[in-house]
Amino acid sequence: MDDENVEVSVHPVVRENWRAVRDLTVSEAQREFVAEPSHYLALCCYEDIWHPLAVYAGGEVVGFLMWGIDSADDSCWLGGILIDHRHQGRGYGRRAILVTLDMLNEAHGLQRFTLSYLPGNEVARRLYGSLGFVETGEWADDEMIARLSLGDPAS
């Protein structure tokens, strides 16, 4: 099946899929940039900010991401974005982010999005830049911050 025709969707992490999310792995080269899924799942359970989403492609869990609202500026942060090493290079990460942006905009009216990444993560930097995220010069610990606005709040 052509990967471009495979449906990519996101769904909450729940009892039925959390083990599949936990078992996701990234390539060896990405380990310095991305934590294990169990780390992100723990953040979602024990920090009262993050909402976990399983990324599906063709009915199979292939990735993970989480979102949360920053009370300081009401922007929606995306974090923990990863696609299992066996499914990378197929456009699933890009499509998962786009689906998530649409879902969060439609379900919650969110239009301002923020994410961060380590300076050496050129793959992430290119991907997020191609989606319209713009580096702001802000930092979150040792990660660069990039922001995206889907629309003009005045319109």
C-alpha positions in Angstrom: 0.0 0.0 0.0 1.3 3.5 -0.9 2.2 5.3 2.4 0.6 8.5 1.2 -2.7 6.8 1.0 -2.5 5.3 4.5 -4.8 7.1 6.9 -3.0 8.8 9.8 -5.0 9.6 12.9 -4.5 10.4 16.5 -6.5 9.0 19.4 -6.2 9.4 23.2 -3.9 6.9 24.9 -6.2 4.6 26.9 -6.2 1.1 28.4 -6.4 -0.6 25.1 -3.4 1.1 23.4 -1.0 2.3 26.1 1.2 -0.8 25.8 1.6 -0.3 22.1 2.7 3.2 22.8 5.1 2.1 25.5 6.7 -0.4 23.1 7.5 2.3 20.5 11.2 2.8 19.8 13.2 5.4 17.9 16.4 4.9 16.0 19.7 4.9 17.8 20.6 8.3 16.2 17.5 9.9 17.7 17.9 8.7 21.3 19.9 11.8 22.2 16.9 13.9 21.1 13.8 11.9 22.2 13.0 10.2 25.5 11.4 6.8 25.8 7.6 6.7 25.4 7.3 5.5 29.0 8.9 8.8 30.2 6.3 10.8 28.3 3.5 8.6 29.5 4.7 9.2 33.1 4.7 13.0 32.5 1.1 12.7 31.2 0.1 10.7 34.4 1.9 12.8 37.0 2.1 16.3 35.6 -1.3 18.0 35.4 -0.6 19.5 32.0 -0.1 16.8 29.3 -2.6 14.9 27.3 -1.2 11.8 25.5 -2.1 10.8 21.9 -1.3 7.6 20.1 -0.5 8.1 16.4 -2.1 5.5 14.2 -1.3 4.6 10.5 -3.5 2.1 8.8 -5.0 1.0 12.2 -1.6 0.4 13.8 0.0 2.4 16.6 3.1 3.9 15.0 3.8 7.0 17.2 3.1 9.2 20.0 2.7 12.9 20.9 1.3 14.9 23.7 -0.3 18.3 24.1 -0.9 20.7 26.9 -2.0 24.3 27.5 0.7 26.8 28.8 -1.2 28.8 31.5 1.4 31.6 31.1 0.3 32.5 27.5 -2.5 30.1 26.7 -0.6 28.6 23.8 -0.9 24.9 23.2 2.4 23.0 23.5 3.1 19.9 21.5 5.7 17.5 23.0 7.1 14.0 23.0 6.6 13.7 19.3 8.0 10.4 18.0 7.4 7.8 15.3 8.6 4.3 15.8 11.8 3.6 13.9 10.1 0.9 11.8 7.7 3.5 10.4 9.9 6.5 9.9 10.5 8.2 6.5 6.9 7.6 5.4 5.5 11.1 6.3 3.6 9.8 9.3 5.1 12.4 11.7 4.2 15.3 9.5 0.7 14.0 9.0 0.2 13.3 12.7 1.2 16.9 13.5 -1.2 18.3 10.9 -4.0 16.0 12.1 -3.4 17.0 15.7 -3.4 20.7 14.9 -6.7 20.3 13.1 -8.2 18.3 15.9 -7.1 20.7 18.6 -8.4 23.7 16.6 -11.7 22.0 15.9 -12.3 20.5 19.3 -10.9 23.3 21.5 -10.6 26.3 19.3 -6.8 26.3 19.7 -4.8 28.4 17.2 -1.5 29.1 18.8 1.0 26.2 19.1 4.4 25.9 20.6 7.0 23.2 20.6 10.7 22.9 21.4 13.7 20.8 20.2 17.4 20.5 20.8 19.6 22.7 18.5 21.3 19.6 17.0 18.0 18.0 16.0 18.1 19.1 12.3 15.4 16.6 11.3 12.9 18.1 13.7 14.0 21.6 12.9 13.4 21.1 9.2 10.1 19.2 9.7 8.6 21.9 12.1 9.9 24.7 9.9 8.2 23.2 6.8 4.9 23.1 8.8 5.2 26.8 9.5 6.7 26.8 13.0 9.0 29.7 13.5 11.9 29.8 15.9 11.4 32.7 18.3 14.8 33.1 20.0 13.2 31.8 23.2 14.5 28.8 25.1 13.0 26.1 27.3 15.9 24.8 29.3 18.3 23.7 26.5 15.7 23.5 23.7 14.9 26.1 21.1 11.2 27.2 21.0 9.2 27.5 17.8 5.7 28.8 17.5 2.9 28.6 14.9 -0.3 30.6 14.7 -3.1 29.2 12.6 -5.0 32.4 12.2 -5.2 36.0 13.1 -7.1 36.3 16.4 -8.4 39.7 15.3 -10.2 38.2 12.3 
